[in-house]
């Protein structure tokens, strides 16, 4: 299989492929000329060379016909059309695709028809499957939440919550331009435009509703932003007082006007901002949670700290991204065996980490 885009998600994806005894790394696709020709180990932070050199010639790699699957980790946030073009090319070439990049593909029934038809046509043409997941949107809702609900006597509401400080998130463009930290409070950033949160998280909310047998009447969204009360200096730059310092978004699945399934994101660039909003336990840099209100009330908290790079050791942002990568990579054999269409977690058996424990 091949990795496409060795960035924030792509680097741990390559490491996950190398660690998985059922997978073999056959190629790495890059966009940056400075990365071309470098060993995948160098790009992914591995100690031992893989012998696989990065290429910008994706067409030739796909044309060889030897790829069973592609981990597509290039960003789709700022280049959605190009990301879809890339994924379609992989599928038509017969390579199954796992990805964290194109959120509208998470729940096929609610995918825009033109996009769904184009991707499923490519799946049929190449005899391949396409699965988009990660952590959130991803396995927090489609794996952990339904299992946790099944341990309860009865349930009134399920919440999927991400609480993070982005001060160490290694994507300055996304931090400033996409989600708007350090930008004017006069206008919301693209991530918080009306309908965008639902586009990103509505699919996984509906996947969970399907798994739980809940018929939603509608999905709505609520957004709140708070300004920084002080100027802060971070490795990615200066963030001025009065600019956006925190936001909270909720995507809610309603039944009879009441929220039954809720995605809740509490995101800060400074922990002193929005002190009345939820924090991660012990004021850590971030966590993911499944919160079940019912009989009994249950909270599952997931924290991941980076252990691969000494420069970011313990970093919750980096650790969470690595979980996203591991989730899609280790499911590749099951995705390859799945029907040739856009699939969800409901189409896959339980994926366990066989062979991943290191002596």
N, C-alpha and C positions, 0 to 999 in steps of 0.2 A: 504494500500500500504506500501512498504518498501523503506527505503533509504539504498543505498549501497555505503559505503565509506564516512564517516563524516569528510572530509578534507576541503580544501578551498571552494569548491562548495557544498560539502555535508552538511556542517554545516548550511548555510542559506537555503538549500533545506529542511532540517528537520523543521526549523522554518516556512518555507512557507507552508509545509504540515499541521502543527499544526494550523496555522492561517487560512487555507482555510476551510470553513464550509462544502464543498463538499467532503473533503478527511479525511481519518482516518489513523493514523500511526499505522502499525501493526508489524513493525520490523525494525531493523537497523543492517546491516552487517558491520563488521570491520575486519581488518587484524592484527592489533596490539593487542597482548595479554593483554597489560595494559588497553585497552579500553573495553575488554570483560566484560560483567556483569554490566556495568555502565548504568545508566538511559540515554536515548536519550537526555533529557533536559540538563544533565551535559555536554554532548559532543557538543551540539549545542548552548549553551549559553542561555538557557531558564530559567526563574526564577522558574517555577512550574514543578514538576516532571510529566512525561508522563506515567509512569508505564511500558514503553517499554524498555527492557534491551537489550543492544547490544550483538550480537552473532558472532562468527566466523564460525558457522555451517550453511552456506548458503544453502547447499543441503537439510537439514531438513526443513528449513524455506520454501523453494520452494516446497518441497514434500507435505506439508500440504494442498496445493491446494486452500488456502483461499486468496491468493494475487491477486488482480486485476492488480496491476502495480508495477513497480520498478523504482525509480529514481537512475540511475546508474551514480555515481559521482566519482568513483575510477579513478585514472589517467590512460590514455591510451597512454600518450606520451612516457613513458619509458617501458611500458609493453603492447604493442598493441595486441599481440597474446592472452595474458591472458585476456585482457579486452573483446575481441571478444568472447572468450570462455565463459566468465561470462554472457555476453548479450545473447548469444545463449542458454545457460542453462535456463535463465529466460523466454525467448520466448517459448522454448519447454515445459516449465512448465505451460504455459498459462498466464503468466504475461506480460502485455504490458510494453514496456521500453521507458522511456525518458532519454536522456543522453547528456552530453557535451563532451564525451570522445573519440569517434571514428570518426574523421573528414571525412574520405572517404565515410561515409554513408550519408552525408548531401545531396548529389545529386545522387540518384540511377542510372540514365543513365550513369554517368561517374565513378561510383564505379567499381573497378576491378571486373571482372566477377566472379572469384572464391569466393571473399568475399560476393558479392551481392547474389549469388546463395545460399551460406551457410546460410546467415541471413534470406533470404526470405523463404528458406525451413523450417527454425525453426519457422518463423511466421505462415506458413501454418500448420505445425504440431501442434502448440499450440493454433492456433486461436488468434494470438496476433499481435500488431503493434509495430513498432520501429521508433522513431523519435529522431534525433540528431540535436540539435540547441544550443542556448546560446545567447550571445550578439554580439560577433564578433570573429569567424564566427557565425552568428545567426540573431537575429531580426533586427539589424541595416540594413541589406541588404534585408531580406525577408519580413519585415513588414513596417519599417519606410520609407525606400527608395522608394518603389513603391507608397506608399500613397503620399509622397512629390512630386514625379514626376507627379502624377495625378493632382496636383494643378497648374502646369506650363502650359504655352501656348504651348511651344515646348522645346525640350531638345537636347543638343549636346553631353553631357558627364555627367556621374554620378560617383562620387567618394565616397567610404566608407573609412573613415580615423580614425585610432586610434593613439592618441598621448599620450604617457605615460612615466613617470619616474618610473623605477622599484626599486627605493631605499627602498621602504617599502613593496615590494611584498614578502609575507610570504611563499616562496618556494625556499630556498637557492640552492638546487640542480638544479632546473629549471633555476634559474637566472644565475648560473655559468656554468653548464654543458650543458644545453639544448640550451640556447640562447647566452651563451658565454661571459657574462660580466666578466671582470677581467681575461680573458684568452688571449693567444697570438694572435696577429694580423697575424701571419704566416699561420694560417689555420682556416677556418670558423667553427663555431659550428654546431651541427646537424640540428638545426632549419633553418639554412641558406645554407645547402647543396643544390646543384642544384635539382630542382623538388620538394623539400619538401614544400616550400611556396605554390606552386600550389596544392600539395596534401591537405594542410590545408585549404587554402582559395579559391581554384579554384571551389570547389563545390558550395559554397554560391554565388560566382560570377555568376555561370551558373544558379543557382536557380533564381537570380534576372533577368538575361537575359531572362529566360523562362517567368517570370511574365510580363516583359516589351515587349515580343514579338520580341526580338533582336536575330538575327541569327549571332553568332560569327564565324569568320573565323578561329581564333586561340586564344589561351591564352598563354601569355609569362610572364616572371618574370624578375625584375631588382633588384639588391641588392647592397647596399653600406654600408661600415663599417668605423667607425672613432675611433681613439685611444683617451684615456683619456690624457689630458694635465697636470693633477695633480693627486696625490694620495689622495684618499678619504677614510674616516672611516665611516662605516655604521653599524647598528645593526647586519647585516648578515655578517660582516667581512670587511677586507681591500681590496681595489681595487687599484692596482698600476698604476701609470702613464705609458703610453705606451701600456697598455693592452686595450682590446675592451671597449669602453665607450658608444658607440651609434651605432645603425644600422637603416637603412631604407630599407624596402622591398616594392616592388610594384608587384602585380599580375594584369595583364591587359588583358581585353577582347577586341580584335581587330576586326574591320570591315574595309575592304579595307586599312589595314595597320595603321588605326588610333585608338587610345584607346577610347572606348565608355563607358566601365564600368571598374572601377579601384578600387582595394583594396590597400590602402596605410597605412603602419605602420611605425611610427616614434617613436623609442624606445630608451630611454637613461637610464643611471645609475647616471648621473650627468648633471644638467641643463646647465652647462657651456660648455658641449661637443656639437659639431655640431651646433653652434649658427645660421648658415644660414638656417637650416631646420625649418619646422613649429613647433610652440609651442602651447600648449593649451591656451585658453584665459586667460589673466592675470597671465600667467606663473603658473597656477595651476599644481598639480601633474599629471593630466591627464584628457582626455575627449575622447568621441567618436563623430564623425561628419558624417552627410550626406551632401555632397556638390554637388549641381546641377548647371551645366553650361548650360545656355539656355536663354529662354525668360520667366521670368526673371532669373537672377542668384540667387540661394537660398542656405543658409547654415543653417542646423539644428545642434545645439550643445547639447550634452547630457553629463551631469556630475552627478556622484552619489557618495555621501560620506557616509561612514559607520556610522550607528547610533546604532548598536546593542552592540558593545563592547567598554566600556570606554577607553580601551587601544589603540584602533585604531579609535577613534571618528573622523569622517570627512575624513578618508583615502579613496582616489579615487580608489585605486586598490581593496580594500576590498568591496567598494560600487559597483564597476562594476561587481565583481564576484557575488554579491548578486542579481544583475539584471539578470544575466545568470540563476541563480537558480530559481528565480521567474518566468521567462519566461517558462521554461519547466514544472515546477510543476503545475502551475495554468492551463496549457493546458491539464493535464492528462485526465479529463473526455472526452474531444474531441478526444484525441488520442485513448482512449479505444473504442470510437464509430467509429473510422476511419477504412478503409480497412485493412485486415490482411496482411500487407507487410511493407516494408520500405516506410515511407511517408515523405513529405516535408510540409512546411508551406502552400503551395498551396492546400494541401488536407484538411486543417483545416479551420473552420469558424473563424471570428474575436473573439478572446478570450478577454473577459473583466474581470475586477477585482471585480465581484459581491461578496459581503459579506466580502470584505477585509478591508473596512474602519472601524477603531476601534472607539468606542464611547469615 
